[in-house]
Structures are given as C-alpha cells and as structure tokens.
Amino acid sequence: MTNHSDTSPRIYVACLAAYNSGYLHGVWIDADQDAGSIRDEIAAMLARSPIKGAEEHAIHDYEGFEGVTIHEYSRIETVARMAAFIGKHGALGAGVLAELDDDIEQAETALQDCYHGQFTSLADYMEELTSDCITIPEALRYYIDWIISTGRRWPATPN
C-alpha cells in the first residue's frame, strides 16, 4: 500500500481466478467515482481475464487514501464513498475516518455537524463563534478582549 497525499484515491483490483491460477491480472481503478463506474471497470477487467468465465475479484492494493485502511473485500460502495470523502476533505477527512474506525457514516456526520473549522487560537475561534451567533454593534466591538474572554492572560504572567 502506498500513501501519497498528491495521489487521488485508487484501488488495484485483481481477478481471483487468474490469481489462483498463477497469473497476475488486474487493473488500477480511480476510486473517486461512483460505485457503478467502478463496478463497470471491474467487469471489463474480468472480461479480459486469461481465465474464461472469471467472476470474482479482490482489492489487492490501494493508494491515496491518506492512511485509511481498505480491505481486500471492502464493498465497492464503501470504497467509493470513502474516496469521495477523502477527495473532498483531504487529510482532515482521512483523520476523522481513522479516528472513527473507518465508519464513513459517522465520519460524514461528524464533519457536517461537529467540525467548526481550523483556527490559529482559541481566541480566533471564540471571535468567529460569537460573530456568527450575534451581531456586535461596531461601537462595542473594540471593548471585547477575545484573549481574556477565553480565560487566557495576555500577556502571559509567571505564577
């Protein structure tokens, strides 16, 4: 398995009939597409198999999933959803997936309902959160010390 953040998610799908007969026959497939398109590419690969009537496949390798584990017999729908999720959210999406044991349902919900963005400080987060919730009159805006309202002393004083 290779992990390159500049590589879009893709899977290597192998024909099991060929593999069991000593042939390496498979294809790399872009996973950031709908499940039907992935299945069509798998069917085309199986049709070209050196073993007539080949029907079974397995995922033997993958890359571009940012550390998320793809199993040999993962459902194609799940692989497509994970690839789209990682394509949309990048390393953040992969980190959420990994933290939630690759549960795509929970990861989608977590990012949609719980993620508020990336901030350089707690003060920056509090300022944005407050501004999103209420309108602060311009005349009062200069009286708010976001650093003190987050419980931090500024400048930091020794104990």
Buried (B, 14 or more C-beta within 10 A) or exposed (E): EEEEEEEBBBBBBBBBBBBEEEBEBBBBBBBBBEBEBBBEBBEEBBEEBEBEEBEEBBBBBBBBBBEBEBEEEBEBBBBBBBBBBBBEBEEBBBBBBBEBEBBBEBBBEBBEEEEEEEEEEBBBBBBBEBEEEEEBEEEEEEEEEBBEEBEEEEEEEEE
